[in-house]
Amino acid sequence: MAVDDTLPLLHDTYGSARNPAQNSMGERQHGAEAISMPAAAPVRAPVPAPVPSARDHLRLWRHAGLILPLAVLALVEALVRSGIIPDHLLPAPSTIAQTLWQMGLARVLRHVLTSTFRVGLGFAVGAALAALLGAAMGLSRRLEALLEPSFQALRAIPSLAWVPILLLWMGIDEAPKITLIAIGAFFPIHLAVVAGMRDVDRKLVELGAVYRLSAYALFRRILLPAALPQIFTGLRTGLSLAWMFMVAAELIAATRGLGYMLSDGRETGRPDLVFGAILLLAVLGKLSDGGMRWLEYRVLSWRDSYDPSGPGPGAR
Amino acid sequence: MTTPLLDMRVEAKCYGERTVLAHTEVQIAPGEVVSLVGPSGCGKSTLLKIAAGLDAGYRGEVRMDGAPQRAPSPRIGVIFQEPRLLPWLTIADNVGFAAGPQGGRDPRVATLLEEVGLAPHAQALPKSLSGGMAQRAALARGLFGQPDLLLLDEPFSAVDAITRMRLQTLLLTLVHRHHSAALLITHDLDEALYLSDRVLLMAAGPGRIVEQHRIGADHPRRRGDPALASLKERMIEHLESAQLA
């Protein structure tokens, strides 16, 4: 560990007799020494020992968090096999796995890829429109005053209410599904973009004025980056809603996809199929949100905010 | 004095019914350091915004080298009370902001960072800097455009006393080296006396300049110089009587 690497050096500098405490108390001890022994300064300034990173601190809990769902699956397996839970209500995880295996990689993959494609396309369309309209409304108070009441009303419409209209207008092909998903993704992202632009610190805008930035440069160099944290929150909400609306779309009229798998399983009385689809949805949702979080972490590494994975008040 | 670098005459500046500035004139010669001292709410910051071209809603006129000016100018560098660095840019890119998105690569950035002692932190993000370091970066950014005039709005009021003294000395060094004039707003008389060639005292309600003192002492000045201390006492007396009036 990094702490152990630096400690011997400091011992050599100051004499080990003065430093009885080690490791966990290391940082505080060094600080006290620096004050009591100013004469030692020319030799080597005391480098504070790096605080053990939060990742180390939480490692146990992170691993437990990954194991928890597996433990629940094992528990269900045991309960079903021992007959405590009837398997026509909740099939054993092994049965679900077997079902997926028997369907064959090609068929499972076809369902997964179809759904993923729909979510990806719908999300992309919804996010692009939301970013465009949101930025326009965020930049122009007139436009916001004009459009906001309508958007409030549109936002209030429940997702399923769109389905009959879309089927009526677009038939039962891909178009209504993609549109429904795009609608689902649109609103949270739109809301986040408008709010993000609106909340940019006035002082940063003033800085833009000092540097005589054009409207475009102000947007590109100050407003957009300043709004990104909120925009990302919207993107993540939008993505999870896109998965939700995909299921709604596929439940109604589809011949492939995970939503189709769900309704197919229900109609043919096969809970293993239903649960197989649910498990796949959980995995895909987790993967896509993980990807988005990774992107957020990379893009917004400049943020100086409370890091929930960082050392808490009791961590030091 | 020949044509002043900055010549501002504000007849009136109002927020609604309230007049915040009335008949306020400030002239600054090239290379001159002028402090504006006054109680909070006397319109110091408003005056600075007008000088910076950030506020055009006033009656009066601002001239730079005789030419009227009502918008921000590349010849003026502005340093705010807080560093106001853009948190998503490296220190280098912040300093070179005026040169565009790739501003950090401008060779002048490296020179300036060297001058303010931040060369090792060129690629660091603002969140990793202390308040004093961030304000040094802001100083470098203000000087990047080689301005003829620096406007500073209580730039050192948010840092601790030791850091403040260091920053004051640094400011003086930089202003002299870059041959820039400076208009410094402060509520700290010691700061004004240590740095300025001239101190303007402002009073509130409506804001106006009530007195000015020329300070002849050579640089570097000694903090706690008896002559400066007695000048300070006179200024305090004056400020207090102006408050009562």
Interface residues (C-beta under 8 A of the other chain):
Chain A: K203 L204 E206 L207 A209 V210 Y211 R212 R221 I222 P225 A226 L228 S301 W302 R303 D304
Chain B: A52 L54 A71 P72 P74 V78 F80 E82 R84 L86 P87 W88 L89 F97 A98 P101 L125 P126 K127
